Amino acid sequence: MVNPVEMDQYEHTAAPMFSPSLQAIPMPGIRRMINMAAGMEDVIHLSIGQPDFPTPSHIVEAYVDALRAGQTGYTLDAGLPELLTALRDYYSARYGRELSEDNFLVTTGATEAMYLALTATAAPGRQFIVTDPTFVLYAPLIRMNGGEVKIIPTRAEQGHQIDPQEVIDAIGMRTFAIVLNSPNNPTGAVYPRETVEAIVQEAAYRGVYVFADEVYDHLMLDEMEFPSVISCTTDLDHVMSISSFSKTYSMAGLRIGWLISSQGAIKKLRRYHMFTTTVANTPGQWAGVAALRGDRTCVDDMVAEYRRRRDRVVQLVGETPYLNGYVPQGGFFIFPSLPPHTDATQLALRMLEEIGVCVIPGDAFGDTTTNAIRISYSNSLDQIEQAFERMIPWLAEQKLGPR
């Protein structure tokens, strides 16, 4: 078996060259598994965190048209004016409130948007409340800038929902911000409106910010409204909402995201943005205009297929020995738990090596779910069925504790 520690050796030998703050950035568990699988044959991926659908043709055509029209220079630092207007129109209508172009900053994907939000605010003495498990980006960015992370754990038996009162009770004198991710990666949990409203309103009352990663906001798999922080507050002074085209329109490689907040916050982050990526991909921004202005049937079709896969994966998890599942309501992930004290990392490595199924172990997403695995259903239903045909008998042979 490949020893994943070997993949970190260069970092240790080269460490004196780099800032000590880089020690806060772990070797990503997601990339470790995918890199290992890349050198193997006959691997079925239940690991990928991006859509497996082609980018809709009208969006591709808009990108190519922009290239042919010579739209390859810099845009304004806040973003392409046409895209800012399209974002303003779309979100004003979606959330029933008047927004302006000055409430938006176009970034190089949602990753840059979250990077700007967290690294511009994290500092020694400031505490950030973060749910666990959650996407790998937040805690390292906070810590590398001297901030403190306070964890709120969630569990599969509760559908990985958060108790708003538990979050509110965790707010202390040093709490600066709360980081929410809904629909959640890796769990697929969608926090209901009453949860988001309670947290946002209490945070505003106590002078605490809420940073919301809402990149899966259109991938809602049940009949429910998506409760954005933008629609759960009367003003934008204490909230930042982050999203992108990556998941909704299968545009991950085009790298267009955005941040919505108060005009004052956006003005400050625009200056910071100029010293990071300067501007986002120009043809990609034109493609984004086409996405927002064009036919949305493509999105509805993708969501319908994710829903079909979700329903089948929930059934398959229920038939798999040792896995404790639930029904995720958004995105394209489920995060079932294994018996307590199971080392999911070692199990995932063995599963990859012995039966060629790649999943992501729970320690990639936090400290409290090392006995869980992330399963992505961003793969064909046929591939999903084949993966579980391998997993079910293999897990039945393991001795992991109570089934």
Secondary structure, DSSP 8 states (H G I E B T S, - for coil): ---GGGGGHHHHHHGGGS-GGGGGS---HHHHHHHHHHTSSS-EES---S--S---HHHHHHHHHHHHTT--S---TT--HHHHHHHHHHHHHHHTS---GGGEEEESHHHHHHHHHHHTT--TT-EEEEEES--TTHHHHHHHTT-EEEEEE--GGGTT---HHHHHHH--TTEEEEEEESS-TTT-----HHHHHHHHHHHHHTT-EEEEE-TTTT-B-SS-----GGGG-S-STTEEEEEESTTTTT-GGG--EEEE--HHHHHHHHHHHHTTTSS--HHHHHHHHHHHHS--HHHHHHHHHHHHHHHHHHHHHHHSTT-B-----BTTEE--B-STT--HHHHHHHHHHHH-EE-EEGGGS-SS-TTBEEEE--S-HHHHHHHHHHHHHHHHT---S--
